[in-house]
Amino acid sequence: MNKLKLLLPILLLALTGTLAAQDTASSELKHRAIQVSFVTPLGTNGLDSWSVINHFSLNILTGYAGGVRGAEFTGLVSVLKEELKGAQFAGLGNLVLGTTDGAQFSGLFNIGIKTTRAWQFAGFTNIVADTMTGTQFAGFANIASGAARGLQVSGFGNYAHGSAVTQITGFSNVTVGNNKGLQLAGFSNVHSRNMNGAQIAGATNITTGHLKGTQISGLFNYARNLKGIQIAPFNYVDSLEKGVPVGVLSFVRNGYIGVEFAASETMYGLFSFKTGIRKFYNILSVGAAYRSNMIIWGWGYGLGGMIPLSDKWNFSIEGLCYQMNEGEWFTNRLNLLNKLQAAASWKLSGSLTLFGGLSWNVTVSDITDEYGDPVTAHIAPYSLFDETYDNINIRMFPGITAGIRL
């Protein structure tokens, strides 16, 4: 450790001196087959190091050269003034101030300032400040700030100003520009402008331009303009060109929103909110009735789809599941009403639509309360099927529904 403390000032002075000396170096670079150095300029190329392109280079600690066309091995940090055509290996990092063609391997970082056509492997980060074509693998993050084509793989995050970039990371990917590719992240993907491809994330996907492809996430998807499919618990689309959002709740600004007031044989008053697109929408519903000297009410969720028959007529098929509560705010046991219903609707005028149809209903109820005492479910007003299996009562019966839609 003491030796390292003594070497660090020497290394800093040596690198500072060599970087400052590049302004006085000859504009024509020389070629040499082999060079060996301890700390530039303490090596076989001496003060000419920054004006020499080496075909094989070995730097014990640090090195600074005009370029490499072949291979270079460095203990700590290597800096190339002009170009790399070949491979660099460094214990800490590689920096190429000119163009890069080949591969860079380092324990900490790789940096390419100008056009980079290479494979970069780093323990921490890879950075390309200009156009990139190639592959970046990093333990922490990859950055390609110019136009990029290729693959980025990292443990935490990737950023690219890409035209055809695939990003895979443990946490978050960010892409700017019109891109064709894939974003796969443990937490989130963000794409600015237009994307043709897929976003798959553990939590969220965001595309601020046009997305032609697929978004799949564990929580939320957003696309400004979508031609494709979204799959997540919550989806939002500003403008849907073609496709479908699939989730618990999906909002499409140019899609379908319906508000309904209805009645059925089970609940005499029903309010439902529907959102999504006409082909596939989500339903939130609540209803109540007074029967058997008590208020029976339920809240439910469902899915549905609508088939247009003409300008005024539509046909819909819906499936819903309600948790029913009998004589109390919440019945703390299994007490479900499941409905499969089909209805025809007629557009009366403006946004006012009349609808009506038939349903098939199945109730599933635990016949004991939370204390183990027997109870009777009052959901079904009548039944064609009534059987009990292991304390679970199942009843089936047909029904009707009718109402208005706004």
N, C-alpha and C positions, 0 to 999 in steps of 0.2 A: 504493500500500500504506500509506504514512504517513497519507494522508487517511482511509483506512478505519479505521486504528487510533484516530484521533481521533474518528471518528463512532460507533464501537461503544459507548463509555461513554455518549455522549449518547442513543443508542438505548435502552440498558438503563435509564437513568434515566427516559426518557420513558415507556417501557412500564410500568415499575414504578409510576410516578405515576398513569398512567391506570387500571391495574388496581386500585390501591388506592382510586381515586376512585369506583369503581362503586357502593360502598355508599351514597354520598351523592347519587347521581343520582336524578332523578325517575323514579317507577315507570311513568309514561306516556311512551311513546316517540313522538317527533315524526317526521314524514315530510318529506324534502327531495329535490328532484329531482336535484341534483348537488352533490357535494362534492369538493374537491381539497385535499390536504394533503401536507406534506413529511414530518413525523413528528408523529403525533397527540400533543398538541393544536395543533400548528403548522399550521393549515389553516382552511378556510372555516367549519367547524363549531366550532372552538375548543374550549372546555371542555364544550360540549354534545355532543361527538362520541359519547360512550357512551350517550346518550339519544336518538340519532337513527337512523332507518332511512333509508338512502340508496337511491335508485333507480339512480343512476350514481355510482360512487366511484372516484377515482384517488388512490392513495397512492404518492408517489415512493419512499419507503423503507419505512416501517411504518405500519400503520393499526389503529385500534381504534374500533369503532362499535357502536351498538345492534343493527344488522342491515342486510341488503341485500335489496331486492326489485328485482332487475334484474341489473346486472353490476358487478363490482369488479375493478380492476387494481392490483396492488401490486408494488413492486420487490423487497421482501424478505419480510416476514411480515405477514399480516393476521389480526386477531382480531375476531370478532363475538360480542357479548354475548348476543343473543337468538336470531336466526334468519337463515337464508339461504334465499331463494326466488329462484333464478336461478343465476348462475355466478360463481365466484371464480377469478382468475388471479393466481398469486404466483410470484416468482422462487425463494423458499425454501419457504414453507409457509403453509397456511391452517388456522385453528383456529376452530371454531364451538362456542360453549359451550351453545347452545340447539339447536333443531331445524334440520335441513338438508333442503331440497328443491331438487334441481337438479344442478349439476355443480361439481367442484373440480379445478383444474389447478395443479400446482406442481412445482418442480424437486426438492424434497426430501420434504415430508410434507404430508398432509392429515389432519385430526383432527376427528371429529364426536363431541361428548360425549353428546348426547341422540339421539332418534329421527332416523335418517338415511335418506332416500329419495333416493338420488343416484348419480351416476357419479363415481368418484374416480380421478384419474390423477396418479401421483406418481413422481418419479425414484427414491425410496428406499422410503417406506412409507406405507400408508394405515391409519388406525385409526378404528374406530367402537366407542364404549364402551357403546352401548345398542342397541336394535333397528335392524337394517339391512335395507333392501330396495333392491337396486341392483347396481352393478358396481364392482369395485375392480381397477385395473391398477397394479402397482408394480414398480419395478426390483429391489427386494429382498424385501419382505414385506407381506402384508395381514393385518389383525387385525380380526375382528368378534366382540366379546366378549358381545354380547347375541344374542337370537334373530335369525337371518339367513336371508334368501332372496335368491338372485341368483347372481352369478359373481365368482370371485376368480382373478386371473391374476397371477403374480409370477415373478421370476427365481430366488428361493431358497425361500420358504416361505409357506404360508397357514394361518391359524387361524380357525375359525368355530365358534360355538355355534349350529349351523344346524338349520333344518327343511326347507329345500330349497335347498341350496347346491352349485354345481359349482365344483371347485377344480382349477386347472391350474398347475403350478409346475415349476421345474427341479430341486428337491431334495426337499422334504417337505411333505405336507399333513396337517393335524390337524383333525378335526371332533368336537365333543362334542354329544350330544343325538340325538334321533331325526331322521334326515335322509333326504330323497329327492334323489339327485343323483349326480354323477360325481366321482371323485378320480383325477387323472392326474398322476403325479410321476416325475421322473427317478430318484429313489432309493426313497422310501417313502411310504406312506399309512397313517394311523392314524385309526380311527374308534371312538369310545367310544359305547356304547349301540347302538341298532338302526339299520340302514341298508337302504334300498331303492334299489339302483342298482348301480354298478360301481366297482371299484378296479383301476387299472392302474398298475404301478410297475416301475422298472428292477430293483429288488432285493426289497422286501418290502411286503406288505399285511397289516394287522392290523385286525380288527373284534372288539371285546370283547363285543358284544351279538349280536343276531340279524341275519344278512345274508341278504337276499332279492335275489339278483342274481349278480354275477360278480366273481371275483378273478383277475387275470392278473399275474404278476410273473416276473422273471428268476431269482429264487432261492427265496423262501419266502412262503407264504400261511398265515394263521391266522384262523379264525373260530370263535367260541364256539358259535354255532348257525347252520347253513347250509341254505338252500333255494335251490339254484342250482348253480354250477359253479366249481371252482378249477382253474387251469392254472399250474403252476410245477414246477421240479425237485423241491421238497419242499412238501408240504401237510399241515396239521394241522387237524382239526375235533373239537371236543369232542362235539358232537351234530349228526348229519346228519339233517335232516328229510326232504329230498328233493333229489336231484341226484347229482353225481359229482365227486370230485377226480381230476384227471388230472396225473400227474407221474412222476418217477423213483421216488420213495417218497412214499406218502400214508398218513397215520395217522388213523383215525377211531375215536374211543373207543367209539362204539356201532356200529361197522362190523364188518369181517371181519378176523380174524387166524388164520392156519393154520400149523401146523408139521407137516411131512411127512417120513416115512422111506420110501424106495422103492428099487426096483431096476429096471434096464432091460438090454437086450441090450448096450449100450455101456458103461455104468457100473453095476457090481454093487451099489454102495452110494451112495445119494443122500440128501442132506438139503436141504430147501427151506423157506424162510420166506416166507409170503404175507401181504400187508397191503393194506388199502383197503376196498372194499365188495365184496359177492359178484358184483355185475354187472361190476366192473372192479377188478382188483387187480394189485399189483406182486409179482414173484417174485425172490427172491435164492436161489441154489442152488449147491451144491458136491457133487461126486461123484468116485468113483475106481474103478478096476478094475486087475487084474493080468493082463496079456496080452502075448504076445511077449517073455516074460522081462523085463518092466519094469513099473513102476507108471505107469499112465496116469490122470491126474486133471485135473479142470477146474472152473472157477468161471464162473458164468453169471448172466444177468439175463433176465427175461421179463415178459410181460404175459398176463393171463388173465381169463376171465369164466365165471361159473357160472349155469346155468339150473336152477331148481327144477322137479322133475318130480312130487314128492309130499312128504309129511312126512319120509320117510326117503331118498328117491332124488333125486340131482342129476346133472346132466350138465355137464361143463366142457370148454372149448376153450382151449388155451394155446400160446403161441409162446415159445421160449427160444433163446438164443445163448450157447454156452460157448466160452471160450478153453481149448484142451486143451494139457496139458503132458505130455511123454513122457519118462520116465526122468530127470526133473530138476524143480527147483522152479518154473522158469519157462522155457517154450520161446519164445525171442526171434525168432519169425517167425509169419507168418499160419498159424493152425492151429485152425480154427473147426469146431464142431459145432452145426448149426442144427436145431431140432426143432419140428415142429408136431404136437401130440398132442391126442387127444380121449379122455376117460375118463368112466366112470360111477362114482358113489360111493354107498355104502349106509351109512347111519348105524346102527352096531351098538348102541351104548348110550352115554348121556351125551355126551361130546365125542369118543368114539372112532368113527372112520369108516374103512371099507375102500374102496379104489378100484382100478380097473384099466382099461386101455384100449390103444389102438393109436397108433402115431406114424409120421410120415414124416420121415426124417433126410437132411440134406444136409451133407456135409463140404466145407470149402474150405481147401486147404492149399498153401502155397508148397513146391515140391519141392527148393529149395536152402536151405541154412542161411545164417547171417550172413556166412560166408566164401565163399559161392558154390558150395560142394560139394553134390552131389546127396544128398537124403535121401528116406526113404520114410515116409509118415504111417501110423500104426497105429491110427487112431481107429476106422475102420469094421471090424467083425468080418467083414463080407461086403458085397457091393454088387450092385445091379441095373444101375447106370450108373457107368462109370468112364472119364473123359476128362480130358485135360490141355490147357489153353489158355494159351500164353505163360507157362510155368512155374507155372501154377496148376492143381492137380489137384482135380477135383470128382467126388465119389462120392455116390450116392443109394441108400437102402435102407429097407425098412419095419422097424418094431420094435414092441415091447410095453413097457408099464410097469405096475407094480403096487406097492401099498404101503398104509400106514396113515396117517391124518391125525388129529391131536389138536386 
